[in-house]
């Protein structure tokens, strides 16, 4: 079985591309008879112009990751050409790209509309997202759920090897993309009081710069490539994961932020631990973050977030317990075993099956 993943044109591969394409494909190459590759759509076009058609068309499955073109007609033409040459075409997404619940500029000014009605199958990261896609397609296209997984050993070793420049501080961190701009507003009135009452605490924001958080006293961390990302999270003692619970866009998200935090290894006393994760009580984290066992769940209000962060700052025993237990629980989400989910789904798609 040959599989090719196609990205839209981009300068570098980020976390989403790693979790949904390059990481599972690497494991499939190493652990199975499946042969996988990936390239941008522009690279694919260059192969075709050079008459190297087998690189693109000689695959059993071609996966279109998110949205690969700003031109809807180009996307549909590519799907038709691939199908004519015998490939099964899969649309892959781990976010709601319908455009219904987010402004277009938060999803690259593109939607999944040119793709999801024309492909052979769709792969998504959560049951909630599968439900959304089925609503959009009227249930006509098979949808397969493959939960996000992480390269636990690499993530942990990279984090552990990183420098911790603020080791004399207790670091509270937010990390994420611009899609969390509204989610993080719950902390804008919390941060000033935290910093005033705890001089040994530093609040960092990684990934995006939100002016309201900077004005509140948070410091920004410059964006980095995914290969350096574990080292950023390794700076955090406490990792915050706020999500507005009743935002329909958030309903489709996965708990990958908590898993990343748990995998960001560092010594915690005589054991290894990750970040102490504190997250909003919502469907996304329910079942993954177990309150007071491997993380802390709080209502999505400034008062609850303030109390939760203060609890983890003041209660060293609880903070360390969550760091250690979270790091242990991260093994449940390791691609070293979950690559088999991808293999099973791709085999089913090649054979024309659905779930």
C-alpha positions in Angstrom: 0.0 0.0 0.0 1.4 3.4 -1.0 0.2 6.6 0.6 1.0 10.2 -0.3 0.1 13.2 1.9 -0.3 16.6 0.3 0.1 19.9 2.2 -0.8 23.3 1.0 2.2 25.5 0.3 3.9 26.4 3.6 7.3 27.6 4.8 7.6 24.9 7.5 5.8 21.9 8.9 4.0 22.6 12.2 2.6 20.5 15.0 -0.6 19.7 13.1 1.2 18.4 10.1 3.5 16.3 12.3 0.6 14.7 14.3 -1.6 14.0 11.3 0.9 13.2 8.5 4.6 13.0 9.0 4.7 11.2 12.4 2.2 8.4 11.6 3.7 8.0 8.1 7.2 7.6 9.6 5.9 4.9 11.9 4.0 3.2 9.0 7.2 3.2 6.9 9.2 1.7 9.8 6.7 -0.8 11.3 4.7 -2.0 8.3 4.8 -2.8 4.6 3.0 0.5 3.8 5.2 3.0 2.0 4.3 6.6 2.8 5.5 10.0 1.6 4.5 13.7 1.8 5.1 16.9 -0.1 3.5 20.3 -0.7 1.0 20.6 -3.6 3.6 22.8 -5.4 6.2 20.1 -5.1 3.6 17.6 -6.5 3.0 20.0 -9.5 6.7 20.1 -10.1 6.9 16.4 -10.4 4.0 16.3 -12.8 5.7 19.0 -15.0 8.8 16.9 -15.1 6.7 13.9 -16.3 7.4 12.1 -13.0 3.7 11.2 -12.8 4.2 8.0 -10.7 5.3 10.0 -7.6 1.9 11.6 -7.4 -0.5 9.3 -9.3 1.1 5.9 -8.4 -0.4 5.8 -4.9 -3.2 3.8 -3.5 -4.2 6.7 -1.2 -3.6 10.4 -1.6 -4.4 12.4 1.5 -5.3 16.1 1.2 -4.3 17.7 4.5 -6.7 20.5 5.5 -7.0 22.9 2.6 -4.3 22.7 -0.1 -5.4 25.5 -2.5 -7.1 28.9 -2.3 -8.8 27.9 -5.7 -11.8 25.6 -5.1 -11.8 24.5 -8.7 -8.1 23.4 -8.5 -8.9 21.2 -5.5 -11.8 19.5 -7.3 -9.7 19.0 -10.5 -6.9 17.4 -8.5 -9.4 15.0 -6.8 -10.9 14.1 -10.2 -7.5 13.4 -11.7 -6.3 11.3 -8.8 -9.5 9.2 -8.9 -9.2 8.7 -12.7 -5.8 7.0 -12.1 -7.2 4.7 -9.4 -6.2 6.4 -6.2 -8.6 6.7 -3.3 -8.6 10.3 -2.1 -8.9 11.2 1.6 -9.5 14.6 3.1 -7.8 14.9 6.5 -8.5 17.5 9.2 -8.2 17.9 12.9 -10.2 21.2 13.0 -13.6 22.4 11.9 -12.9 24.0 8.5 -16.6 24.6 7.7 -16.1 28.4 8.3 -19.4 28.5 10.3 -17.9 29.1 13.7 -14.7 31.0 13.0 -13.9 34.0 10.8 -12.2 33.0 7.6 -8.9 34.6 8.6 -8.6 32.1 11.4 -8.7 29.2 9.0 -6.4 30.5 6.3 -9.4 32.1 4.4 -10.3 28.6 3.2 -12.9 26.0 4.0 -13.3 22.3 3.4 -16.2 22.8 1.1 -14.3 22.1 -2.2 -13.1 18.7 -0.8 -15.4 16.9 1.5 -18.2 16.3 -1.0 -15.9 14.8 -3.6 -13.4 12.5 -1.8 -13.6 8.8 -1.0 -13.1 9.1 2.7 -12.4 11.6 5.5 -10.1 11.2 8.5 -10.6 13.3 11.6 -9.1 13.4 15.1 -12.3 13.4 17.3 -15.8 11.9 17.5 -17.2 15.4 17.7 -15.5 16.5 14.5 -16.7 13.3 12.8 -20.2 14.3 13.7 -19.7 17.7 12.2 -18.3 16.3 9.0 -21.2 13.8 8.6 -23.6 16.7 9.0 -21.9 18.6 6.2 -21.8 15.6 3.9 -25.2 14.2 4.7 -23.5 11.0 5.8 -22.6 10.1 2.2 -18.8 10.0 2.7 -17.2 7.5 5.1 -15.6 9.3 8.1 -12.9 7.6 10.2 -11.7 8.8 13.6 -8.0 8.5 14.3 -7.2 10.2 17.6 -4.1 12.4 17.9 -1.0 10.7 19.2 2.5 11.9 20.0 6.1 10.7 19.7 6.4 10.4 23.4 10.1 9.3 23.6 11.3 12.0 21.2 9.2 14.8 22.8 10.3 13.8 26.3 14.0 13.6 25.4 14.0 16.9 23.5 12.3 18.6 26.4 14.7 17.1 29.0 17.7 18.2 27.0 16.5 21.8 26.7 17.8 24.7 28.7 15.5 26.1 31.4 16.4 29.8 31.5 13.9 30.6 34.2 14.8 27.8 36.6 14.7 30.4 39.5 11.1 31.1 38.7 7.8 29.2 38.8 6.6 29.4 35.2 3.0 29.5 34.2 2.5 29.2 30.4 -0.1 29.5 27.7 0.9 27.9 24.3 -1.1 27.8 21.1 -2.2 29.4 17.9 -4.3 32.4 17.1 -7.5 30.3 17.1 -7.3 30.6 20.9 -7.4 34.4 21.0 -10.9 34.4 22.5 -10.3 31.4 24.8 -7.4 33.0 26.6 -9.3 36.2 27.4 -10.5 34.5 30.6 -6.9 35.1 32.0 -6.5 38.8 31.2 -7.8 39.9 34.6 -6.2 37.0 36.4 -2.6 37.5 35.5 -2.0 40.9 37.1 -3.1 39.6 40.5 -1.1 36.4 40.3 2.1 38.3 39.4 1.5 40.9 42.2 1.0 38.3 44.9 3.7 35.8 43.8 7.0 37.7 42.8 8.6 34.3 42.1 6.1 33.5 39.3 6.7 34.3 35.6 3.8 34.1 33.1 4.8 33.2 29.5 2.8 33.1 26.3 4.1 31.0 23.5 2.9 30.8 19.9 1.0 34.0 19.5 1.2 37.5 20.9 -2.1 38.6 22.4 -1.8 42.3 23.3 -4.2 42.0 26.2 -2.1 39.3 27.9 1.1 41.4 27.4 -0.7 44.4 28.9 -1.6 42.1 31.8 2.0 41.3 32.5 2.7 38.2 30.5 5.9 37.8 28.6 6.0 36.4 25.1 8.1 33.6 23.7 9.1 33.8 20.1 7.6 31.2 17.7 9.8 28.2 17.0 9.8 25.3 14.7 8.1 22.1 15.9 11.5 20.5 16.5 12.2 23.1 19.3 8.7 23.1 20.7 9.2 20.5 23.4 12.0 22.7 24.8 9.5 25.6 25.1 7.0 23.6 27.1 9.8 22.3 29.3 10.1 25.8 30.7 6.6 25.6 32.1 5.9 24.3 35.6 2.1 24.9 35.0 0.6 24.7 31.5 -2.8 26.4 31.1 -5.3 25.1 28.5 -8.4 27.4 28.5 -11.2 26.6 26.1 -14.6 28.3 25.9 -16.9 25.3 26.6 -19.9 26.3 24.6 -18.0 27.5 21.5 -19.0 25.1 18.8 -15.6 25.5 17.0 -13.9 24.2 20.2 -16.2 21.2 20.4 -14.2 19.5 17.6 -10.8 20.0 19.2 -8.6 17.3 20.7 -6.9 17.2 24.1 -3.4 17.3 22.5 -2.3 20.4 24.5 -2.5 18.5 27.7 -0.7 15.5 26.2 2.1 17.8 25.0 2.4 19.3 28.4 2.7 15.9 30.1 5.4 14.8 27.6 7.5 17.8 28.3 9.8 15.9 30.6 12.0 17.3 33.4 13.1 16.0 36.8 10.4 16.5 39.4 12.0 15.6 42.7 13.5 12.1 42.2 11.1 11.2 39.4 10.3 12.5 35.9 7.3 14.7 35.2 5.9 17.0 32.7 3.9 20.2 33.1 1.1 20.4 35.7 -1.8 20.9 33.4 -4.8 23.0 34.3 -7.7 23.1 31.7 -11.2 24.3 31.3 -14.0 21.9 32.2 -15.3 21.0 28.8 -15.9 18.0 26.6 -12.5 18.3 24.9 -10.6 17.5 28.1 -13.2 15.3 29.9 -11.9 11.7 30.1 -8.3 12.7 29.3 -7.6 15.2 32.1 -8.8 13.5 35.3 -9.3 16.2 37.9 -6.7 16.2 40.7 -5.2 13.0 39.4 -3.2 14.0 36.3 -4.4 17.6 35.9 -6.8 20.2 37.3 -10.1 21.1 35.7 -11.7 24.4 36.4 -14.8 26.3 35.3 -14.2 28.7 32.4 -14.5 31.8 34.6 -11.8 34.3 35.8 -12.6 33.4 39.4 -12.1 29.7 38.9 -9.0 30.1 36.8 -7.5 32.4 39.4 -8.2 29.9 42.2 -6.9 27.0 40.2 -3.6 28.7 39.3 -3.1 29.8 42.9 -3.7 26.3 44.1 -1.0 24.9 41.9 1.4 27.7 42.8 0.9 27.3 46.5 0.5 23.6 46.8 3.8 22.1 45.8 2.7 18.5 46.6 -0.4 18.7 44.3 1.6 20.4 41.6 4.3 17.7 41.6 1.7 14.9 41.8 0.0 16.2 38.6 3.4 16.6 36.9 4.4 13.0 37.6 1.1 11.3 37.0 0.5 13.3 33.8 3.8 12.2 32.5 3.0 8.6 33.2 -0.4 8.8 31.6 1.1 10.2 28.4 2.1 6.7 27.4 -1.5 6.1 26.5 -1.2 8.5 23.6 2.1 7.3 22.1 2.4 6.9 18.4 4.7 3.9 19.0 1.4 1.9 19.4 -1.2 4.2 17.8 0.4 4.0 14.3 -1.7 0.9 14.0 -4.9 3.0 14.1 -3.7 4.7 10.9 -2.7 1.4 9.3 -6.1 -0.1 10.1 -8.0 2.9 8.7 -5.9 3.2 5.5 -6.3 -0.6 4.8 -10.1 -0.2 5.2 -10.2 2.7 2.8 -8.1 0.9 0.2 -10.5 -2.0 0.5 -13.5 0.3 0.1 -14.8 -0.2 3.6 -16.3 2.3 6.0 -17.2 2.7 9.7 
